[in-house]
Amino acid sequence: LTIPMLAAVGYKVTSAENGQKALQMLTDDNMKFDVIVTDIEMPLMDGFEFATACRKNSQVNGTPIVGYTASLSNEIIQRSKDVGMNDCIVKTDRPGLLDAVAHWIISHKEAA
């Protein structure tokens, strides 16, 4: 549901079936990304592990990461900050996700 929603408002969306595949795409020199949206609950590598790996990789270290989760708690918010996510949004807050993506794309471009 997330991919069609983001595409419907004009974003070019690339998806991966898991965090390991996403890391491969993110480090491909032919692909550039303005923002990363990651599910926190995913197979093989959860969103926290994925964000940690992104922050350790110089090719994507500066790319904003928005975590997307089924349930939001203070623990999840703190852990997302600890691993370097820029934002964390509950999946039922679609307007919040759109706002976060727009904000971090603008911030990322301004910093570049």
C-alpha positions, 0 to 999 in steps of 0.5 A, a space after each residue: 500500500 505504501 508504494 502506490 501511495 508514494 507513487 500516486 503523489 509523484 515520487 519515483 519509488 524503488 522497492 526491495 523485498 528485504 533489507 539486504 536487497 535494499 543495501 545492495 541497491 543503495 550501494 549501486 553507483 548507478 542508483 541515487 536516492 533522496 530518502 529511504 523509507 524502511 519498514 521496521 518489521 521486515 524479514 532477514 534484517 529488521 529496520 533497526 539493523 538496516 538503518 545501522 548498516 546504512 549509517 555505517 556505509 559512506 555511500 548512504 550515510 547522509 541519506 535521510 531514513 524514515 522508519 515506518 512501523 505498525 505500532 509506535 512507542 517511546 521505545 521504538 522512537 528512541 531506538 530509531 533515533 539511536 540507530 540514525 533514523 531521521 523520523 519514525 511514523 506509524 503506518 496508519 499515519 499516511 499524511 504523516 509519512 507524506 509530510 516526513 518524506 517531503 520534509 527530508 527530501 527538501 532538507 537533504 537537497 538543501 544540505 547537498 
